[in-house]
């Protein structure tokens, strides 16, 4: 399965001012390059379920994409939660029949918060919100 699906998700986030007002162009596949400034977003596929029929694959897929939002600025947790709200507004309920592949529906299925604490006295913690989306493509 090609990267076209994640590219559609990327294009949706990169074209949503609520997201880009916070991260600019800092949206990456799987991992941000070393030295990337905070905040940023990563996109990673964590599952693909082809919808099969008696005659084979019907050309429809239910993909689970994990979207991670990171921040370690002075506003920390509140800032990353605001970014998560913007991503949720962009992706939850999203459809796009003009995309290739066509996006039938995107649904938020889970969200969780995390923190990476530095060693004592070595900077600010990194706050992360992870959202998993079930996205139907055809």
N, C-alpha and C positions, 0 to 999 in steps of 0.2 A: 504494500500500500504506500503510495507516494506521500511526499511532504505537502502536497496540495492542501490537505485538510488543515494542518497547522498553519499554513500560509493564509488560509481563509480566516482563521482565528486571529492571526497576527494583523492582517489587514483591517479586521473589525476593530481591534483595540487601537491600532495606529490611526484609524480614522475617527476615533471617538474623542472629542475635545476634553471631556471629563477625565479621561485617562492621560492624554498627552499634556494637558495643563499641569499635571503632577510630575510625570516622568519624562516628558519631551519625547525623544526617540529611543529611550532606554528600555526597549522590549526585545527579548532575546529568546532563541530556541534552546531549551534545556539548561544552559548555564551562561551566566554573564561573563564576559572577558575579565581577566584579572585587572584590577585597578578601576573598574567601573564605579562611577559615583552613585551614591544612593539618592533617591529611591529608584528602583527598577522592577521590571516584571519579567518572569520567565514562563515559557509555554513548553509543556512536555506531554506527549501521549503516554498514557499508562495502561490503555487497553483498547482492543478493537474486537468488535463482535459482528461478523458478517451475518446478515439475515438471509438464511438459506431456505430454499424451497425444494420440493421433491425433484425438480429438474435441475437443481444446482443453485448457485449464488444468484440472487435477484438483483444485485447491483446496489443494494442498500446496506449501509454500515452504521452501527451505533458505536461511536468512538468516545472513550473517556479521556479528556484532556485535563491535566492538572495545571492550574495557573497559580504561580507563586508570586507574591508581592513582598518586597523587602524594603526596609528603611532603618536607618540608625541615626537620624537627625535628632535635634534637641526635642522635637515633639514626639519622636519615637513611636510608641504604640498607637497613639491617637492618629498620627500621620499615616501609618500603614493601614489602619482601619478605614481611614478616609479613602485611600487608594483602593482598598478592597471593595468599598461601596461603589466606586466609579467603575471598576471592572464588572461587578455584579450588574450594575445598571446597563452596561454595554452587552453582556453576554446572556443574561438570564431572560429567556423568552425570545432570543434572537432567531430570526428566520431570514433566508436570502435565497430566493429561487433563481436569481441571476448569477450567483457564484458558481464556480467550477472547482469542485463538485457542489451541487445544490445543497443548501443548508435547510433541512426540514424543520428542525427545532433544536434549541440549546436550552438545557435545564440544569440549574445548580442542584447537585445531589449531596454535597457536603462542604463544610467549611471548618477549618481549624486554625488555631493560633499557636505560634511557637516563638521561642526566644533562644538566641545563642549568646550566652554570657561570656564575656572575655575573662581572661585571667585577671585576678585582682589588680586594679590600678592600670589596666591596659586598654582604656578606651571605653566607648559606649557599647551597650548590647545591640545586637542586630535583631530586629523584630520581623517576623514573617507571618503572613496569612496565606494559607493554601486553600484553594477552591477547586473542587472537582466538578466538571461539567459533563453530562451525558449529551452528546451532540449527534444528531441523526443526519447523515449525508447520503445523497444518491447521485 
